[in-house]
Amino acid sequence: MIGWRARLGFLVPPGNPTVEMEMAALAPTGVTLHFHRMDSGDGVPGALDNQDARTAAMIASLDGAASLLALVKPDIIVVAHTATSYYLGRAGEAELLTRLAGATGTRIVTAFGAVAAALARLQVKRLALGAPYSAETTAQGRAHLEAHGFTVVHAQNLPGVSNIYEETAERAYGLARLVDRPDAQAVFLSGTGMPTLPVLELLEQDLKKPALSSNAAMMWHALRSCGVNQPIPGYGRLLTLE
């Protein structure tokens, strides 16, 4: 019988139903999951209007949220909101991680940090980016990837989004096909609120290249950081790699 192997903590935007669902689908036996919500202030969670203002409010709530989540003594805490890193930029993201780790005594990683590690493991330098964000936030994502040394050959936000948390895996599949380019080594679907897991394997079969999402990268990086190297088939090649 497999005993306790790792305890993973996730700081999740309010209203996001996808992180818990997809992390539960991926978690191996013996890995426990613990979630705490950030505070996005006023406005409708997941809506594209005032997205930067809600991101700023979530960042302001992270110190308190991380301290509370740390009480369950997770092996790692993941800030499960990719746009946090895009909004802060490289220096701001690094400062945030240092501050939270020092305050909680726990290893902290962002969703973007997991994505960057996953792209490096896949040996991807050129990629296509698709996101359910506003055009402005998608542009921030492109700039953040390029600041970390990646080449974004094409980036586009998903047309017709009214609320990120109402999107579907089928729409995520269509977005990946829309943004893919022949010179992209991989397709990256940003955003933890858009369901992606059901279509990653199919995308890789159809595109003949890696397809990864923020959620797949978060679980892969969190598990490997805790020494859990068990392959998780059916969700793209990343989750089968050590």
PyMOL commands that set and color helices and strands:
alter all, ss='L'
color gray80, all
select helices_A, chain A and resi 18-26+51-72+82-104+111-121+135-147+164-166+169-179+197-207+214-225+237-240
alter helices_A, ss='H'
color red, helices_A
select strands_A, chain A and resi 6-12+31-37+76-79+107-110+126-131+151-157+186-189+211-213
alter strands_A, ss='S'
color yellow, strands_A
deselect
rebuild
show_as cartoon
